[in-house]
Amino acid sequence: MLFAVGAGGFGGYYKHNGFSFFGNYPDAPYVRYSLASREGMHAGLLGSLNLEVGLGATQRWRVGGKVMKETGLGGVTSFTSHNLTLARRF
């Protein structure tokens, strides 16, 4: 069994182009959007928990999982990722 905890930080510059939603207007049967462009510095923290278990006497097969959480300022402010691993050692 392998258990690991990871932590780190990141920083950089980002540019994001998207749309802002204005909503429906009573006098118009369509939805209005506006271009929303953002750019600037992006920094934050991330952490992960990993667990892998070897299967069988030779432990050639491994199964495990990972949960990663990213929290930052600007750009993406919160992101969570889940992974399932199935591996075979040669």
MOPAC internal coordinates of N, CA, C and O (Angstrom, degrees):
PM7 1SCF
backbone

  N    0.0000 0     0.00 0     0.00 0    0    0    0
  C    1.4390 1     0.00 0     0.00 0    1    0    0
  C    1.5265 1   108.19 1     0.00 0    2    1    0
  O    1.2310 1   121.51 1   -43.80 1    3    2    1
  N    1.2972 1   114.71 1   136.20 1    3    2    1
  C    1.4589 1   121.51 1   179.50 1    5    3    2
  C    1.5231 1   108.10 1  -125.35 1    6    5    3
  O    1.2310 1   120.75 1   -56.58 1    7    6    5
  N    1.3352 1   116.17 1   123.42 1    7    6    5
  C    1.4504 1   122.14 1   177.42 1    9    7    6
  C    1.5192 1   107.60 1  -122.55 1   10    9    7
  O    1.2310 1   120.17 1   -48.60 1   11   10    9
  N    1.3293 1   117.28 1   131.40 1   11   10    9
  C    1.4616 1   120.61 1  -178.19 1   13   11   10
  C    1.5283 1   109.88 1  -138.87 1   14   13   11
  O    1.2310 1   121.52 1   -34.74 1   15   14   13
  N    1.3211 1   114.70 1   145.26 1   15   14   13
  C    1.4617 1   122.53 1   175.43 1   17   15   14
  C    1.5213 1   106.93 1  -121.56 1   18   17   15
  O    1.2310 1   120.34 1   -48.96 1   19   18   17
  N    1.3047 1   116.96 1   131.04 1   19   18   17
  C    1.4616 1   120.78 1  -179.68 1   21   19   18
  C    1.5193 1   111.01 1  -124.87 1   22   21   19
  O    1.2310 1   121.05 1   -31.79 1   23   22   21
  N    1.3241 1   115.59 1   148.21 1   23   22   21
  C    1.4650 1   121.11 1   177.63 1   25   23   22
  C    1.5192 1   108.45 1  -147.00 1   26   25   23
  O    1.2310 1   120.49 1   -30.54 1   27   26   25
  N    1.3072 1   116.68 1   149.46 1   27   26   25
  C    1.4549 1   120.14 1   179.83 1   29   27   26
  C    1.5061 1   111.56 1  -171.10 1   30   29   27
  O    1.2310 1   121.39 1     3.58 1   31   30   29
  N    1.3014 1   114.94 1  -176.42 1   31   30   29
  C    1.4448 1   121.73 1   179.03 1   33   31   30
  C    1.5153 1   110.23 1  -138.23 1   34   33   31
  O    1.2310 1   120.67 1   -14.11 1   35   34   33
  N    1.3041 1   116.33 1   165.89 1   35   34   33
  C    1.4523 1   121.06 1   179.52 1   37   35   34
  C    1.5184 1   109.31 1  -147.90 1   38   37   35
  O    1.2310 1   120.66 1   -20.45 1   39   38   37
  N    1.3049 1   116.35 1   159.55 1   39   38   37
  C    1.4455 1   121.94 1   177.77 1   41   39   38
  C    1.5132 1   109.80 1  -157.85 1   42   41   39
  O    1.2310 1   120.31 1   -27.31 1   43   42   41
  N    1.3043 1   117.01 1   152.69 1   43   42   41
  C    1.4517 1   120.60 1   179.28 1   45   43   42
  C    1.5072 1   111.72 1   173.51 1   46   45   43
  O    1.2310 1   121.08 1     9.91 1   47   46   45
  N    1.3144 1   115.53 1  -170.09 1   47   46   45
  C    1.4533 1   124.09 1  -179.07 1   49   47   46
  C    1.5211 1   108.10 1  -115.52 1   50   49   47
  O    1.2310 1   119.71 1   -41.01 1   51   50   49
  N    1.3185 1   118.16 1   138.99 1   51   50   49
  C    1.4603 1   120.25 1  -179.64 1   53   51   50
  C    1.5232 1   110.50 1  -132.14 1   54   53   51
  O    1.2310 1   121.55 1   -21.91 1   55   54   53
  N    1.3195 1   114.64 1   158.09 1   55   54   53
  C    1.4593 1   122.33 1   171.63 1   57   55   54
  C    1.5187 1   106.83 1  -139.18 1   58   57   55
  O    1.2310 1   120.49 1   -53.52 1   59   58   57
  N    1.3047 1   116.68 1   126.48 1   59   58   57
  C    1.4582 1   122.44 1  -176.40 1   61   59   58
  C    1.5229 1   109.40 1  -127.99 1   62   61   59
  O    1.2310 1   120.54 1   -54.40 1   63   62   61
  N    1.3197 1   116.57 1   125.60 1   63   62   61
  C    1.4633 1   122.09 1   174.94 1   65   63   62
  C    1.5158 1   108.21 1  -111.75 1   66   65   63
  O    1.2310 1   120.44 1   -51.74 1   67   66   65
  N    1.2957 1   116.76 1   128.26 1   67   66   65
  C    1.4525 1   121.61 1   179.66 1   69   67   66
  C    1.5191 1   110.33 1  -153.98 1   70   69   67
  O    1.2310 1   120.88 1    19.16 1   71   70   69
  N    1.3288 1   115.92 1  -160.84 1   71   70   69
  C    1.4498 1   121.47 1  -178.77 1   73   71   70
  C    1.5253 1   109.84 1  -130.00 1   74   73   71
  O    1.2310 1   120.96 1   -37.03 1   75   74   73
  N    1.3205 1   115.77 1   142.97 1   75   74   73
  C    1.4560 1   122.43 1   171.66 1   77   75   74
  C    1.5222 1   108.18 1   -98.82 1   78   77   75
  O    1.2310 1   120.70 1   -41.64 1   79   78   77
  N    1.2974 1   116.26 1   138.36 1   79   78   77
  C    1.4588 1   122.72 1  -178.31 1   81   79   78
  C    1.5216 1   109.24 1   -92.22 1   82   81   79
  O    1.2310 1   120.09 1   -54.81 1   83   82   81
  N    1.3099 1   117.44 1   125.19 1   83   82   81
  C    1.4669 1   121.91 1   178.42 1   85   83   82
  C    1.5180 1   112.35 1   -95.00 1   86   85   83
  O    1.2310 1   119.92 1   151.77 1   87   86   85
  N    1.3034 1   117.76 1   -28.23 1   87   86   85
  C    1.4609 1   120.77 1   179.68 1   89   87   86
  C    1.5152 1   113.10 1   102.39 1   90   89   87
  O    1.2310 1   121.29 1    -5.31 1   91   90   89
  N    1.3184 1   115.14 1   174.69 1   91   90   89
  C    1.4700 1   121.86 1   178.56 1   93   91   90
  C    1.5271 1   110.09 1   -80.60 1   94   93   91
  O    1.2310 1   121.26 1   -38.53 1   95   94   93
  N    1.3166 1   115.19 1   141.47 1   95   94   93
  C    1.4457 1   120.67 1   174.63 1   97   95   94
  C    1.5190 1   108.32 1  -105.32 1   98   97   95
  O    1.2310 1   119.48 1   -37.09 1   99   98   97
  N    1.3313 1   118.60 1   142.91 1   99   98   97
  C    1.4757 1   120.03 1  -176.87 1  101   99   98
  C    1.5217 1   113.48 1   -62.09 1  102  101   99
  O    1.2310 1   119.99 1   149.44 1  103  102  101
  N    1.3182 1   117.62 1   -30.56 1  103  102  101
  C    1.4632 1   119.92 1  -177.37 1  105  103  102
  C    1.5250 1   113.16 1   -89.40 1  106  105  103
  O    1.2310 1   119.46 1   178.15 1  107  106  105
  N    1.3216 1   118.64 1    -1.85 1  107  106  105
  C    1.4649 1   120.98 1  -178.31 1  109  107  106
  C    1.5328 1   109.73 1  -134.04 1  110  109  107
  O    1.2310 1   120.25 1   -44.75 1  111  110  109
  N    1.3255 1   117.14 1   135.25 1  111  110  109
  C    1.4658 1   120.50 1  -178.38 1  113  111  110
  C    1.5323 1   113.53 1   -86.13 1  114  113  111
  O    1.2310 1   119.17 1  -151.76 1  115  114  113
  N    1.2925 1   119.19 1    28.24 1  115  114  113
  C    1.4548 1   121.59 1  -178.49 1  117  115  114
  C    1.5304 1   109.95 1  -134.63 1  118  117  115
  O    1.2310 1   121.56 1   -12.04 1  119  118  117
  N    1.2970 1   114.62 1   167.96 1  119  118  117
  C    1.4601 1   122.34 1  -179.20 1  121  119  118
  C    1.5155 1   108.36 1  -102.18 1  122  121  119
  O    1.2310 1   119.80 1   -41.34 1  123  122  121
  N    1.3090 1   117.99 1   138.66 1  123  122  121
  C    1.4620 1   121.51 1  -179.72 1  125  123  122
  C    1.5207 1   110.47 1  -103.36 1  126  125  123
  O    1.2310 1   121.53 1   -43.70 1  127  126  125
  N    1.3152 1   114.68 1   136.30 1  127  126  125
  C    1.4630 1   122.25 1   177.09 1  129  127  126
  C    1.5282 1   108.68 1  -124.42 1  130  129  127
  O    1.2310 1   120.65 1   -24.01 1  131  130  129
  N    1.3088 1   116.37 1   155.99 1  131  130  129
  C    1.4501 1   122.00 1   176.57 1  133  131  130
  C    1.5236 1   108.04 1  -133.41 1  134  133  131
  O    1.2310 1   120.32 1   -36.48 1  135  134  133
  N    1.3268 1   117.00 1   143.52 1  135  134  133
  C    1.4539 1   121.17 1   178.32 1  137  135  134
  C    1.5261 1   109.81 1   -66.76 1  138  137  135
  O    1.2310 1   120.84 1   -51.37 1  139  138  137
  N    1.3239 1   116.00 1   128.63 1  139  138  137
  C    1.4674 1   121.35 1   178.13 1  141  139  138
  C    1.5204 1   107.34 1  -120.34 1  142  141  139
  O    1.2310 1   120.35 1   -69.90 1  143  142  141
  N    1.2963 1   116.94 1   110.10 1  143  142  141
  C    1.4565 1   122.52 1  -179.83 1  145  143  142
  C    1.5182 1   108.53 1  -114.38 1  146  145  143
  O    1.2310 1   120.61 1   -54.10 1  147  146  145
  N    1.3225 1   116.44 1   125.90 1  147  146  145
  C    1.4591 1   121.57 1   179.62 1  149  147  146
  C    1.5186 1   108.96 1  -127.07 1  150  149  147
  O    1.2310 1   120.70 1   -34.71 1  151  150  149
  N    1.3098 1   116.27 1   145.29 1  151  150  149
  C    1.4531 1   120.86 1   174.19 1  153  151  150
  C    1.5177 1   109.10 1  -153.88 1  154  153  151
  O    1.2310 1   121.13 1   -24.44 1  155  154  153
  N    1.3256 1   115.45 1   155.56 1  155  154  153
  C    1.4617 1   120.12 1   179.88 1  157  155  154
  C    1.5121 1   111.61 1   157.10 1  158  157  155
  O    1.2310 1   121.15 1    11.30 1  159  158  157
  N    1.3019 1   115.41 1  -168.70 1  159  158  157
  C    1.4607 1   121.36 1   179.61 1  161  159  158
  C    1.5281 1   109.65 1   -78.98 1  162  161  159
  O    1.2310 1   121.11 1   -32.17 1  163  162  161
  N    1.3150 1   115.48 1   147.83 1  163  162  161
  C    1.4606 1   122.65 1   179.13 1  165  163  162
  C    1.5182 1   107.83 1  -135.17 1  166  165  163
  O    1.2310 1   120.31 1   -52.94 1  167  166  165
  N    1.3139 1   117.01 1   127.06 1  167  166  165
  C    1.4630 1   121.80 1   179.32 1  169  167  166
  C    1.5170 1   108.54 1  -144.65 1  170  169  167
  O    1.2310 1   120.56 1   -23.13 1  171  170  169
  N    1.3142 1   116.54 1   156.87 1  171  170  169
  C    1.4561 1   119.05 1   179.00 1  173  171  170
  C    1.5058 1   112.83 1   179.59 1  174  173  171
  O    1.2310 1   121.85 1    10.14 1  175  174  173
  N    1.3167 1   114.06 1  -169.86 1  175  174  173
  C    1.4587 1   122.96 1  -178.41 1  177  175  174
  C    1.5133 1   109.58 1  -122.89 1  178  177  175
  O    1.2310 1   120.55 1   -25.74 1  179  178  177
  N    1.3216 1   116.55 1   154.26 1  179  178  177
  C    1.4551 1   121.19 1   172.97 1  181  179  178
  C    1.5169 1   109.74 1  -142.70 1  182  181  179
  O    1.2310 1   121.38 1   -27.08 1  183  182  181
  N    1.3061 1   114.96 1   152.92 1  183  182  181
  C    1.4598 1   121.29 1   179.20 1  185  183  182
  C    1.5119 1   109.51 1  -146.09 1  186  185  183
  O    1.2310 1   120.63 1   -25.28 1  187  186  185
  N    1.3255 1   116.40 1   154.72 1  187  186  185
  C    1.4619 1   119.98 1  -179.69 1  189  187  186
  C    1.5160 1   110.78 1  -145.79 1  190  189  187
  O    1.2310 1   121.48 1   -28.38 1  191  190  189
  N    1.3305 1   114.77 1   151.62 1  191  190  189
  C    1.4561 1   123.88 1   172.36 1  193  191  190
  C    1.5159 1   107.31 1  -122.05 1  194  193  191
  O    1.2310 1   120.21 1   -50.53 1  195  194  193
  N    1.3365 1   117.21 1   129.47 1  195  194  193
  C    1.4603 1   122.54 1  -178.05 1  197  195  194
  C    1.5230 1   109.38 1  -125.88 1  198  197  195
  O    1.2310 1   120.57 1   -39.54 1  199  198  197
  N    1.3166 1   116.52 1   140.46 1  199  198  197
  C    1.4606 1   121.82 1   175.68 1  201  199  198
  C    1.5199 1   108.03 1  -141.62 1  202  201  199
  O    1.2310 1   120.29 1   -55.76 1  203  202  201
  N    1.3426 1   117.05 1   124.24 1  203  202  201
  C    1.4600 1   122.85 1   176.38 1  205  203  202
  C    1.5200 1   108.78 1  -130.18 1  206  205  203
  O    1.2310 1   121.23 1   -36.64 1  207  206  205
  N    1.3297 1   115.26 1   143.36 1  207  206  205
  C    1.4543 1   121.96 1  -179.78 1  209  207  206
  C    1.5187 1   108.27 1  -127.29 1  210  209  207
  O    1.2310 1   120.28 1   -47.83 1  211  210  209
  N    1.3405 1   117.06 1   132.17 1  211  210  209
  C    1.4585 1   122.07 1   174.98 1  213  211  210
  C    1.5112 1   110.33 1   -82.20 1  214  213  211
  O    1.2310 1   120.55 1   -43.43 1  215  214  213
  N    1.3334 1   116.55 1   136.57 1  215  214  213
  C    1.4659 1   121.53 1  -178.92 1  217  215  214
  C    1.5242 1   110.10 1  -106.53 1  218  217  215
  O    1.2310 1   120.30 1   -38.81 1  219  218  217
  N    1.3108 1   117.03 1   141.19 1  219  218  217
  C    1.4574 1   122.26 1   177.51 1  221  219  218
  C    1.5210 1   112.59 1    83.85 1  222  221  219
  O    1.2310 1   121.38 1    -7.32 1  223  222  221
  N    1.3349 1   114.96 1   172.68 1  223  222  221
  C    1.4685 1   120.62 1  -178.21 1  225  223  222
  C    1.5247 1   111.58 1   -68.83 1  226  225  223
  O    1.2310 1   119.96 1   142.89 1  227  226  225
  N    1.3340 1   117.69 1   -37.11 1  227  226  225
  C    1.4700 1   120.86 1  -179.66 1  229  227  226
  C    1.5230 1   112.52 1   -87.99 1  230  229  227
  O    1.2310 1   120.17 1   170.91 1  231  230  229
  N    1.2979 1   117.28 1    -9.09 1  231  230  229
  C    1.4669 1   124.36 1  -179.63 1  233  231  230
  C    1.5294 1   113.06 1    52.70 1  234  233  231
  O    1.2310 1   121.15 1  -140.58 1  235  234  233
  N    1.3420 1   115.41 1    39.42 1  235  234  233
  C    1.4660 1   119.50 1   176.43 1  237  235  234
  C    1.5215 1   111.37 1   -72.70 1  238  237  235
  O    1.2310 1   120.18 1   149.37 1  239  238  237
  N    1.3071 1   117.25 1   -30.63 1  239  238  237
  C    1.4642 1   121.57 1   178.10 1  241  239  238
  C    1.5267 1   109.01 1   -98.68 1  242  241  239
  O    1.2310 1   121.26 1   -40.31 1  243  242  241
  N    1.3140 1   115.20 1   139.69 1  243  242  241
  C    1.4570 1   120.77 1   177.63 1  245  243  242
  C    1.5197 1   108.51 1  -132.19 1  246  245  243
  O    1.2310 1   121.01 1   -39.32 1  247  246  245
  N    1.3072 1   115.68 1   140.68 1  247  246  245
  C    1.4546 1   121.86 1   175.42 1  249  247  246
  C    1.5324 1   107.19 1  -129.56 1  250  249  247
  O    1.2310 1   121.27 1   -37.39 1  251  250  249
  N    1.3214 1   115.19 1   142.61 1  251  250  249
  C    1.4556 1   117.71 1  -177.50 1  253  251  250
  C    1.5112 1   112.70 1  -166.60 1  254  253  251
  O    1.2310 1   122.04 1     0.37 1  255  254  253
  N    1.3086 1   113.69 1  -179.63 1  255  254  253
  C    1.4511 1   120.48 1   179.88 1  257  255  254
  C    1.5131 1   110.82 1  -145.45 1  258  257  255
  O    1.2310 1   121.43 1   -18.96 1  259  258  257
  N    1.3253 1   114.87 1   161.04 1  259  258  257
  C    1.4553 1   121.29 1  -179.07 1  261  259  258
  C    1.5252 1   108.48 1  -144.87 1  262  261  259
  O    1.2310 1   121.06 1   -41.63 1  263  262  261
  N    1.3221 1   115.57 1   138.37 1  263  262  261
  C    1.4619 1   122.55 1   173.84 1  265  263  262
  C    1.5149 1   107.08 1  -123.63 1  266  265  263
  O    1.2310 1   120.76 1   -53.00 1  267  266  265
  N    1.3403 1   116.16 1   127.00 1  267  266  265
  C    1.4659 1   120.93 1  -178.74 1  269  267  266
  C    1.5264 1   108.89 1  -126.07 1  270  269  267
  O    1.2310 1   120.48 1   -44.77 1  271  270  269
  N    1.3279 1   116.68 1   135.23 1  271  270  269
  C    1.4639 1   122.82 1   179.30 1  273  271  270
  C    1.5176 1   108.80 1  -123.11 1  274  273  271
  O    1.2310 1   120.59 1   -50.43 1  275  274  273
  N    1.3329 1   116.49 1   129.57 1  275  274  273
  C    1.4640 1   122.71 1   177.86 1  277  275  274
  C    1.5225 1   108.29 1  -120.09 1  278  277  275
  O    1.2310 1   120.82 1   -48.78 1  279  278  277
  N    1.3133 1   116.04 1   131.22 1  279  278  277
  C    1.4578 1   122.14 1   176.55 1  281  279  278
  C    1.5139 1   108.22 1  -131.40 1  282  281  279
  O    1.2310 1   120.47 1   -51.32 1  283  282  281
  N    1.3278 1   116.71 1   128.68 1  283  282  281
  C    1.4530 1   119.03 1  -176.33 1  285  283  282
  C    1.5109 1   113.13 1  -142.11 1  286  285  283
  O    1.2310 1   121.53 1    -5.65 1  287  286  285
  N    1.3130 1   114.67 1   174.35 1  287  286  285
  C    1.4607 1   123.22 1   177.10 1  289  287  286
  C    1.5243 1   108.28 1  -108.07 1  290  289  287
  O    1.2310 1   119.71 1   -54.10 1  291  290  289
  N    1.3145 1   118.16 1   125.90 1  291  290  289
  C    1.4546 1   121.35 1  -177.73 1  293  291  290
  C    1.5190 1   110.98 1    75.78 1  294  293  291
  O    1.2310 1   119.85 1   -23.05 1  295  294  293
  N    1.3105 1   117.90 1   156.95 1  295  294  293
  C    1.4643 1   121.00 1  -179.89 1  297  295  294
  C    1.5165 1   110.52 1    61.47 1  298  297  295
  O    1.2310 1   120.29 1    50.96 1  299  298  297
  N    1.3116 1   117.04 1  -129.04 1  299  298  297
  C    1.4657 1   122.51 1   176.80 1  301  299  298
  C    1.5197 1   108.02 1   -76.08 1  302  301  299
  O    1.2310 1   119.77 1   -59.06 1  303  302  301
  N    1.3169 1   118.05 1   120.94 1  303  302  301
  C    1.4590 1   120.21 1  -175.78 1  305  303  302
  C    1.5200 1   112.77 1   -96.32 1  306  305  303
  O    1.2310 1   119.44 1   155.26 1  307  306  305
  N    1.3192 1   118.67 1   -24.74 1  307  306  305
  C    1.4575 1   120.55 1   179.77 1  309  307  306
  C    1.5276 1   108.83 1  -155.11 1  310  309  307
  O    1.2310 1   120.87 1   -47.98 1  311  310  309
  N    1.3261 1   115.94 1   132.02 1  311  310  309
  C    1.4574 1   121.02 1  -177.91 1  313  311  310
  C    1.5253 1   108.68 1  -149.13 1  314  313  311
  O    1.2310 1   119.98 1   -47.26 1  315  314  313
  N    1.3200 1   117.65 1   132.74 1  315  314  313
  C    1.4647 1   122.72 1   177.60 1  317  315  314
  C    1.5166 1   108.50 1  -124.05 1  318  317  315
  O    1.2310 1   120.64 1   -42.64 1  319  318  317
  N    1.3231 1   116.38 1   137.36 1  319  318  317
  C    1.4580 1   122.50 1  -178.57 1  321  319  318
  C    1.5259 1   109.23 1  -129.16 1  322  321  319
  O    1.2310 1   120.71 1   -37.98 1  323  322  321
  N    1.3422 1   116.26 1   142.02 1  323  322  321
  C    1.4644 1   122.60 1   176.84 1  325  323  322
  C    1.5256 1   108.20 1  -126.75 1  326  325  323
  O    1.2310 1   120.27 1   -45.55 1  327  326  325
  N    1.3402 1   117.09 1   134.45 1  327  326  325
  C    1.4633 1   121.36 1   179.91 1  329  327  326
  C    1.5142 1   109.71 1  -130.83 1  330  329  327
  O    1.2310 1   120.99 1   -36.54 1  331  330  329
  N    1.3164 1   115.71 1   143.46 1  331  330  329
  C    1.4595 1   122.86 1   172.96 1  333  331  330
  C    1.5152 1   107.26 1  -115.87 1  334  333  331
  O    1.2310 1   120.14 1   -48.50 1  335  334  333
  N    1.3335 1   117.34 1   131.50 1  335  334  333
  C    1.4486 1   122.37 1  -176.37 1  337  335  334
  C    1.5198 1   110.85 1  -117.52 1  338  337  335
  O    1.2310 1   121.02 1   -45.73 1  339  338  337
  N    1.3254 1   115.66 1   134.27 1  339  338  337
  C    1.4617 1   122.81 1   170.62 1  341  339  338
  C    1.5201 1   105.68 1  -132.45 1  342  341  339
  O    1.2310 1   120.56 1   -62.71 1  343  342  341
  N    1.3239 1   116.54 1   117.29 1  343  342  341
  C    1.4683 1   120.39 1  -173.20 1  345  343  342
  C    1.5206 1   110.54 1  -134.81 1  346  345  343
  O    1.2310 1   120.86 1   -25.86 1  347  346  345
  N    1.3392 1   115.97 1   154.14 1  347  346  345
  C    1.4648 1   122.69 1   175.64 1  349  347  346
  C    1.5143 1   108.34 1  -128.30 1  350  349  347
  O    1.2310 1   120.87 1   -50.83 1  351  350  349
  N    1.3178 1   115.95 1   129.17 1  351  350  349
  C    1.4558 1   121.89 1   178.19 1  353  351  350
  C    1.5295 1   109.17 1   -87.90 1  354  353  351
  O    1.2310 1   120.05 1   -43.72 1  355  354  353
  N    1.3260 1   117.51 1   136.28 1  355  354  353
  C    1.4685 1   121.75 1  -179.89 1  357  355  354
  C    1.4972 1   111.43 1   -94.26 1  358  357  355
  O    1.2310 1   120.10 1   180.00 1  359  358  357

